[in-house]
């Protein structure tokens, strides 16, 4: 049998492990069983590309992971490559087949009610440092800027006359982000405290305890410690606040093009991940709120 010749080749000439060979055998058996289920006897020389595509769809419909499907497809590719190299056939139905792409993980974010708790109910230490910590969190959540962008902010980047924040992003590309009334009011208070606490400070907007520009580590610590007080999520970081900003914008009706510009994305495709996030939120809300939302399909 062609299949057995192929598996023997993997063992004798390629020195594949028994585990790998069994995986190849299982994948070929899965495909054979699928073809036979269509009331056809498996004939490796009459398999069409369409058969393989339909098999992949069937695997996905039955819940197979993308990695599993691609592993099974890889075994089939290797089998037909073996048949071609050994002169069994000059036809390869897998040549035009592209396996399913591994789905990108949805970005992690903090829900709006928890962000409200963080900013409205959390008690911060008195004095400049507590005010600075809250201002850091509010800036991340109100603007969606990156960690490096926040650290790089200077006092001159805050334009109260235009109600805007000038941000220098990747490749020194600048963008303007509107300042909402809440953030503008609190930024005015913060800058007054900053000038009182450190009258001789340099250009940096956010300062450490010595009046110097705040560091990445210090900002990361502030975010991690404060978020840890309102959520049990893992991997808390400044970037999760950027995701939270974008998700909140999309959930509340912002156009994707506007979110793209605010985030400083080069491509709309990068921003579209938040469409999937909000759709997942929509599905969850439906399941929780609709009287038949939890009913299982039969």
N, C-alpha and C positions, 0 to 999 in steps of 0.2 A: 504493500500500500504506500502511496505517495506520502501520506502523513507520517507513517512509521519511518520511511527513509529519511525524511526531514528531521525527525526527532533523534534518530540515530546519528545523523550528521552533526547535530548540535552537541551530542554527547562525545562522539569520537573525535571530531575534528575541531570543534569550537571549545570543547572542554567546559561546557556549561554545567552548572550545578543541577542536581536532581530537582531542587525546588524550582529553578527557572524553567527547566524542561517540562515539569508538570504544569506550570503556568501556561506555557505555549500549547501544550496538549489540551488543557482545559479551554483555552480560547478558541482553538480550532474545532473542538467538540461543540462549543456553544454555537459557533457559526453553522456547523453541520446540522445541529438540531433545529436551528431556526429555519434553514432551507427545507429540511424535511417536514417541518410543520406547515410549510406552504404546499404540501402534497407533491413534493419533488424529491427524487433521489439525488443525493449530493454528487455532483460531477464537477470537480475542480476546474475543468477546462471550459465549462459552459457558464460559470459564474459571471454575472454582469456587475458593472459598477453600481447600477441601481439596486441590486440585491444587497450590496454592502451598505449603501446609504440607508436603506430601509431597516437593515439589521441594527445600525447605529441608533436610528430613531427608536426602534423597539427597545433597545437597551436603556436609552435615556428615559423613555416613557415608564419603564419598570423601576426607575429610581437608581440606576447605576450611576456612580460618581463619574465625573468627567475623566479623572485619572484612570479609573477602571476601564472605561470605554476606549481610551487612547492606548492602554496596555493591550487590550484585546485586538485592536486594529493593528498595532505594531507587530503582533504575532502573525497576523494574516499577511502583512506586508513582507515580513521575513520569509514566510512560506513561499510566496510567489516569486520573491527574489531568488530563492533556492531553485525553484522550478525553471526559471529563466537561465540561470547560470549553468545548470546541468542539462540544458537542451531539452527539457521536457515540454516546454512551450515558449513562445515568444510574445505571449500576451499577459498583461498584468492589470487586472481590474482595479487594483488598489492605487494605481498611479495617479488617478485624478481625484482621489478621495482625500479630503481634509478633515482631520479629526476635530471634535468640538473643542472650543477654546475654554481654558480654565477660567471660571468666573472670577472677576475681581472681588475681593472682600469689600463689603459695604463699610464705609467709614464709621468709626465709633463716634458717638456724640452724647452730650448730656442733655436730657430732656428740659424743656422750657420751664416746667414747674420747679425743677431742681436748681436751675440757674436763677430763678426768681428767689428761691430760698437762700442761695449763696449770696446774692447781691442785696436782698431786702431784709432778710431776717438774721443773717450771720453777724455776730458781734466781733468787731475788729479792735485791735489794741488802740488805745488812745495815742494821740501824737502823730507825727509825720509818717512814721513807718507803717502804722496801720492804715493811714489814709493812702499811702503809696501802694500798699498791697491790694487794696480794693480797687484803686484806679487802674492797676495793671490788669486785673481780672475784667473790669468793665471795658477797658480798651480792647482787649482780645475779643470779647463777646459782642461788642458794639460795632467793630470794624472788620473782624475776620483776618487781621493781619498775621503774618508769620512771626515766629520768635525773633529771628534776626532783624526783621523790620521794626519790631517794637523796641529792641535794644538800640537800634540805630536812630531812633527818633530824637530830634533836637527841639529845643524850645521854639525856634523859628518855624518849625513845621506845623505848628498849631496856629491856624488863621481864624481868629474869632470874628473878624470882619466879614469873611466869606463863609463862616460856619463850616470849615473844612479842615481836613488833616492831609498833609502832603506826605506820602509814603514812598520810600525808595526801595524797590523790590529787586528781583533777580536781574542780573546784567545791568544794574543801575537804572532800570526803567522806572520812571516815576508815575504815580497815579494819585488822583484826588478822591478822598473818601469823605462824604458829608458827615458832619457832627450833629447828632440828634440833640434835642434840648437837654435831656438828662446828662448825657456825656459832656456837653459843652459847659453846663452849670458846674458839674463836679470837677471838670478840668480847670476851670477858673479858680475854684477853691484850692485844688491841689497845687497849682502854680503859685498861688499866693503863699501857701504854707512852705513850698519849696524855696521861694525867695527869702522867706523869714528864717528858715532853718539853715539854709546854705547860701548866704548872700554872695559868696565868692565862687559858687560852683560854675563849671564851664557850660558848654552848650547842651549837654545831654539832658533830655527831658526826665528820664527815670534814673534816680540816683540810688546808690547804696548808702550804708550808714556813715561813710566817710565823705559823702558829697561827690563821689566819682560815678561814672557811668555804670549802671547795673550790669551784672554779668549774666551769661546764659544759665549758669548753674543756679544763681540766686532766683531768677525768674522761674525756672523749672521747679525749684523747691517751693516757691510761693504757690504756684498753680497746683502742684501735687498735694501739698498739705491742705489747702483750702478745699479743693474738690473732694478730697478724701473725707471731709466732714459732712458731705451731702450725698455721696454716692459710693457704692461698693464696687464700682467698675474697676477693672484692672487697666494698667498702662495709661494712667492719667498723665497728661502732658499738655503743654501749650497748644499743640496741634489739635487736640481734641476740642479746644475752644473755637478754633478756626472751623472745624467741622460743625460744631454746634451753631455757630453764626450762620453758616450757609444753609444748614437744615432748617433753622428757624425762619430764615428768609423765604425759602421755598415753601415751607408749610403755611406761611402767611400770605402767599399769593405773589411773591416777587417773580418777575420774568427772568428766565434763565440767562439771557444776555446781560441783564443788569448784575446778576450775581457773578457772572464771569468777569465783568469789568471790576467789580469791587474786590474780588479775590486776586485779581492780577493774573488770571490764567491766560496762556497763549492760545489754547485751543478750547473750543466749546465742548469737545469730547471729554476733556478733563472735568468740566463742571457737571456733565450729565450724570455722573455717579450719584449726585444728590437727588436727581429725579427718581432713581431707584430707591434711595433711602426713604424719600417721602412717600413713595408708593407702598413700601413696606409698612410705614406708619399708618397709611390709609387703610391697608388691609387689616392691620391689628385693631384699629379703631372700629372698623366694621364688625369684626368678629366679637368685639367686646360690647358694642352698642346695639347691633341689630338683633331683634328677637330670634332670628333664625341663623345668625352669623356663625354659630358654633356647630350647626347641623352638618353632619358628615355626609359626603356624597356616597351614594350607593353604587 
